[in-house]
């Protein structure tokens, strides 16, 4: 591949900078090309954990938006605050870009390093056969802290199903990952103006949303209006004119200008790509929405907020906590009351025995006729349940505790983002 693009580059001038792309499958080959050409690559995407390996083919990539692993670090700080070490990860794996898959991968990588116990469930929210009641029932075999990633409507339906199954009484905590601060994943509110609003409001008391920390800088408001006006002049009308990507690319251009200025000062040129890349690392500067800090690995520190319901009667949702990535500090807003039991969620270390050992054992000198009948009936029922569970898993692709062989292959393939896997994506993956 490199020999072919080198031939093209001989006919045209090789670029001095590569901006983007943001999607993982598109960004991977471009990042490899950047390293081959010794050209800096700045992106507001490429957020998957695999791009964090900067000692090889992604050496010239700098990410100006917080990677999914940075969000995992935020959730780790949140779990430490609550003294939790067990979680269920539930995500939709239906869109071609697999954004929720890569988001949960970032969380999984961070939690795995801390030896957290995790149950993993995935589903296809576009499937005609999807039954969210079944998905929620499967959650009850996992952990009490559930981290979710799906569209806004699907999250709402999951919370409604959880409420109807008695899981919104303080025994479970639900967290929703809002991707990109963008409307592309739908409305994160409980309110839809339908007959389920009252029920949804009660359910959302037990849901908190993780999102990027939002800015209130006047410069950002001015920038947003300018972008909106420019887009509308082109005849385009979107719900969110300025999201994480628009903001990120603005800050990427600023970062490149600062790095290039430093390189020129030391007598190098714009063609010294590796020198420019080095100047983008370990750097803090003022972006359009606030301070931007890039770590030694060329990844932006992430600042995040947690949004929860602060008024159960009105259903008001507000920021209840903030995480500052560079400091690794999680701050809870004052007067926050957690909906789960007395502010402290009980994590049972033996969930498997909870449903099976709830009847005291009684000794008996022998087995009577009724006991034998009970055993036979119980065995038949058990066999039927096992068969039903087998077909249930096959039909709805629910993954509990362990992945299927195919998912293991996909996890390894997409986590490492090797060249052959990126090629295969365009036809199969």
Number of C-alpha atoms within 10 A of each C-alpha: 7 11 8 8 12 15 10 12 13 9 8 9 8 14 12 15 18 17 18 22 19 19 17 21 23 17 24 24 19 18 27 20 21 24 19 15 20 20 25 28 28 31 25 26 24 29 26 24 24 22 24 20 13 15 9 10 19 23 23 27 32 32 28 31 28 25 24 27 26 23 26 21 21 27 22 21 19 20 16 12 12 12 14 19 17 20 22 23 23 26 27 22 19 17 12 10 14 16 22 24 21 25 23 25 22 24 22 21 17 21 22 12 8 11 11 15 16 21 19 22 22 22 20 17 18 12 10 7 10 15 14 20 16 14 22 19 14 15 23 15 16 22 22 23 23 21 23 26 24 26 22 20 16 17 26 25 16 21 27 25 22 23 19 13 13 12 22 23 16 19 17 22 23 21 22 23 25 23 20 16 18 17 17 15 16 14 16 16 17 27 15 12 8 8 8 14 15 13 14 23 23 20 25 25 26 23 25 21 23 24 21 20 17 13 12 9 12 11 13 17 14 12 17 19 13 14 14 18 13 13 14 13 10 8 7 11 11 11 9 12 19 20 14 17 19 14 19 24 21 16 25 24 16 16 25 20 14 16 21 22 16 16 20 14 10 9 7 15 14 16 17 16 23 15 21 27 23 18 19 30 19 14 17 15 13 12 18 20 20 15 11 21 23 23 16 12 18 24 25 25 24 26 24 22 22 25 19 25 25 19 11 14 9 9 19 14 18 15 20 21 19 22 24 16 20 14 9 13 13 21 15 15 12 8 8 14 13 18 22 17 13 10 12 14 19 16 17 12 11 8 14 11 10 11 10 8 9 8 7 6 7 5 6 7 5 7 10 10 9 9 11 11 12 12 13 12 12 12 12 12 12 12 12 12 12 12 11 12 12 11 12 14 15 11 11 18 16 21 18 19 13 12 15 12 9 8 12 11 12 14 16 13 17 22 18 16 21 15 14 9 19 20 15 11 14 11 7 8 12
